């Protein structure tokens, strides 16, 4: 049996193909949506370039090229959005789902999965970014609440001046659904900048050095999703 190639070592085209296959498992109409977006984008692009000054063969060529470019752009936007939604649907309810989702954050964010945990696989993940420190819990609401309290106390000791936010990922009351987690985290504000973030990360490394080995739950992120973060963000 051949060993699967790590997604990060695949070419851009191979990554897109894998992402499409993964998304199609839970979104069987993704191909139709992409085709529709391309045709609509092509029509809009062709029309825009057609009414611009120019005529004859040159005008037709420019219109076709413009239509193709806008059609392809529209198709990739729809592909990224539907693929991300499909990924969230596949991950939802599985241990480590929040960590997998947080791993899709853009540059400027540092995600550390399972900084706190229980034997029942309730976990707290940590994100450091513009809002400060964000502690994201998933698991039993009762156990996660106490776990967040404990982690907040530990983080407050080493970073007393840094804002600390607590989020519980789930579908219950007062919780943030998985498919809205990234949007929720990124809208928590902008409280620290580059130099401050570097200092915070240094302090947190010292905190993490005192911890034991963390039994991180086996992540639900499909293999084809690893290395696909740029694709899902529309890059």
ABEGO torsion letter per residue (X at the ends): XBBBBBAAABBAAAAAAAAAAAAAAABAAAAAAAAAAAAAAAAAAAAAAAABBEBEAAAAAAAAAAAAAAAAAAAAAAAAAAAAAAAAAAABGBBGAAAAAAAABBBGBBBBBGABBBAAGBBBBBBBBAAEBBBBBBEBAAAAAAAAAAAAAAAAAABAABBBBBBBBEABBGBBBAAAAAAAAAAAEBABBAAAAAAAAAAAAAAAAABBBBBBBBBABBAAABGAAAAAAGX
